[in-house]
């Protein structure tokens, strides 16, 4: 991919990838866009009236922080990270793997769609179900990342 040069000087360590502010900013757009499309497709396919539903909602930070913990990947985050920091870590990881051209936006969206379940129209249920979908995404990305914390 033509964008891999953006990470060529980044050390290949869990902390370097997970705490890079620039990666988190890039990942924010990727994560929010991908989830918005996935949620729109899921809701359109799973409503009784069969109407098309388009959403433009951002991913709740608690969804991403729960997913990072569930995927057992907190070692990528900075020490004493709060929910916002953990969400930034997820976004940085997604951006890193995407910039390495190891996953496409379509693959991210498809993975999220395939792992969403239940009623995600209600915020509380959405947090649990979307956190599961993002956990599955992180687990699928893990193979592209450093195994050991350095």
C-alpha positions, 0 to 999 in steps of 0.5 A: 500500500502507498501509505505504509511509509507513515509507520516506517519509523515506528518501533515494532513494539506493543506500546509504540503502536498502541500509544501513538497519538497520530495512529489513534487519530487516523484510526478514529476515522477508520473505526467510526466509519467502519462501525457506522456502515456495519451498524447501518447494514446490521440494522437494515437487515434485522428490522421487521419493516425491512427498511433501510437504516443509515446511521452516522454514530460514533463508537462509544469509547466504553465499547472500545475499552471493553473490547481491548480488555476482553481481547487481553490487549491492555499491554498495548495501552499506556500505564494507568490508561483510562477509558479514553486512552484504551479507546485510543489504543484500539483506534491506533491498532486498527490504523496500524494494521490498515496502514500495513495493508493487512486488512481492508475497510471492507474486511473490518466492516464485514467482520463487525457485521458478522459479529454484531447480534441482538438489539443494538438500537438500545444503547445499553444492549449496543455496548455489550454487543458492539464490544463483542464485535470489536473484541473479535476484530481485535483478536483477528488483528492480533496476529499482525502485531508484536506478541511480546510487550517490550 
